[in-house]
Amino acid sequence: MRVKKRARTTQGNQTLKSVLLEAAWAASKTRTFLGSKSWSVTGRKGKKRPKVVIAHKILVIAYFVLKTGEPYNKLGPDYLEKRKSISTEELMIRRLQKKGYAVTK
């Protein structure tokens, strides 16, 4: 039997945590990489968990911007879709072919 892992945020800096969660809430409403990431996590984890995930992404982005000194490049809302090795269309065609349908493009 698989045991569920409980994810909890550590104490840390309470002010930073509240600011990051507020920024994550705002970012989840946009049509950007962070917004699309929020939607993809919402489907799997529920409504509140994506905000912690997006807050962590914002923290990582800020860290690397400060570390490297390079400006942040927006990835766009379709970044996660482009990154997939197989397109959604090909995936659907394969699913239909497994069920016995003849599919042509």
C-alpha positions in Angstrom: 0.0 0.0 0.0 1.3 3.4 -1.0 1.4 6.0 1.8 0.4 9.5 0.9 3.1 12.1 1.3 2.0 15.2 3.2 3.6 18.3 1.9 3.9 21.2 4.3 5.7 24.5 4.0 8.4 25.1 6.6 8.2 28.1 8.9 10.8 30.3 7.2 10.1 34.0 6.6 6.4 34.6 7.1 6.4 37.9 5.3 8.2 36.5 2.3 5.8 33.5 2.2 2.7 35.7 2.3 4.1 38.0 -0.5 5.0 35.0 -2.7 1.6 33.4 -2.2 -0.1 36.7 -3.1 2.0 37.0 -6.2 1.3 33.4 -7.1 -2.4 34.0 -6.8 -2.1 37.0 -9.2 0.2 35.1 -11.6 -2.2 32.1 -11.7 -4.9 34.5 -13.2 -2.6 35.5 -16.2 -2.0 33.9 -19.6 1.7 33.2 -19.0 3.9 30.2 -18.1 3.0 30.5 -14.5 -0.7 30.7 -15.2 -0.6 27.6 -17.4 1.5 25.8 -14.7 -1.2 26.6 -12.2 -3.9 25.1 -14.4 -2.0 21.9 -15.0 -1.3 21.5 -11.2 -4.9 22.4 -10.3 -6.3 19.4 -12.2 -4.0 17.0 -10.2 -3.7 18.5 -6.8 -6.8 20.6 -6.0 -7.4 24.3 -5.8 -5.0 25.6 -3.1 -1.8 23.5 -3.8 -1.0 25.3 -7.1 -0.5 28.5 -5.3 2.4 27.0 -3.3 3.8 25.5 -6.5 3.7 28.9 -8.3 5.1 30.7 -5.3 8.1 28.3 -5.4 8.5 28.9 -9.1 8.5 32.6 -8.6 11.2 32.2 -5.8 13.3 30.0 -8.1 13.0 32.6 -11.0 13.9 35.5 -8.7 16.9 33.5 -7.3 18.3 32.8 -10.8 17.7 36.4 -12.0 19.6 37.7 -9.0 22.4 35.0 -9.3 23.0 35.4 -13.1 22.1 39.1 -13.5 20.2 38.3 -16.7 16.7 39.6 -17.3 13.8 37.2 -17.0 12.5 35.8 -20.3 8.8 35.1 -20.5 8.2 31.6 -21.7 4.6 32.1 -22.8 1.4 30.2 -22.0 2.1 27.4 -24.5 5.6 26.6 -23.2 4.5 23.5 -21.4 2.7 22.2 -24.5 5.7 22.9 -26.7 8.0 21.0 -24.3 6.2 17.7 -24.7 8.1 15.2 -26.9 4.8 14.1 -28.5 2.1 16.4 -29.6 -1.5 16.2 -28.3 -2.7 15.4 -31.7 -0.4 12.4 -32.1 -1.3 11.2 -28.6 -5.0 11.3 -29.4 -4.4 9.4 -32.7 -2.5 6.7 -30.9 -5.2 6.3 -28.3 -7.9 5.9 -31.0 -5.7 3.4 -32.9 -5.3 1.3 -29.8 -9.1 1.2 -29.5 -9.3 -0.1 -33.0 -10.2 3.0 -35.0 -8.5 3.7 -38.3 -7.3 7.3 -38.2 -5.8 9.3 -41.1 -4.5 12.8 -40.9 
